[in-house]
Amino acid sequence: MHDTSPVRPAPAPGVDLRTYAPIGDGRTVALVGRNGRVDWMPLPNLDSTPVFARLIDDVTGGCIDLEPVEAYTVRRRYVANTNVLVTTFDTASGRARVTDTMVTGVAGRLPWAELARRIDGVRGTVEFAWAVTPGTRLQTAGPWLEHVRDRRILRVGATSLAVDGENHDPSDADDIDGRPAISGRFTTGEGSRHLLVISATDGEPLHFPVPGNVQRGI
């Protein structure tokens, strides 16, 4: 007898799913590691082939990085009665707090997927590096970056992603080690606020988030 059932990917050896914190919007879920990296996020729906799947493919899976560039310790918690995740990074030079949420509207979930990452400087300074590097949707599509007027759009098959924010200092580079990506670096200071927003649609017009509206939705 030959088994012709599909082979489902499994977490890479050594991956401890308990170290990931889930956040969601009722449509999809992002898994955030203790290092601030999103290693799993199907877009736009939970049953969609994941655009970010480093959890099971650390070569072409794709991820969203947001991490201090120097050594750090980390503490995490959820805002009471929500799945809004708060991560505090302490380094030798300072402390910063990252608040992660899948944004929803007053009436419920948005027509598109929107991940918001707000970074607040608490004391001293902390330099962060960030990158949005889409994967191959489990080796079914090749990502590419498109310039549309003054914006850069990441595309993977029918999925389109916009990256926006405030005080997030994006780089002019269009790739990381030859892979399409949008990235940057910034440094927090006491009382500073920075924002990184990733919005996504699948087969529909792409929504470009307004940072001020996103701030109010966190």
Buried (B, 14 or more C-beta within 10 A) or exposed (E): EEEEEEEEEEEEEEBEEEEBBBBBBEBBBBBBBEBBBBBBBBBBEBEBBBBBBBBBBEEBBBBBBBBBEEEBEBEBEEEEEEBBBBBBBBBEBBBBBBBBBBBBEEEEBBEBBBBBBBBBBBBBBBBBBBBBBBBBBBBEBEBEBEEEEEEBBBBBBEBBBBBBBBBBEBBEEBEBEEBBBBBBBBBBEEEBEBBBBBBBBBEEEBBEBEBEEBBEBB
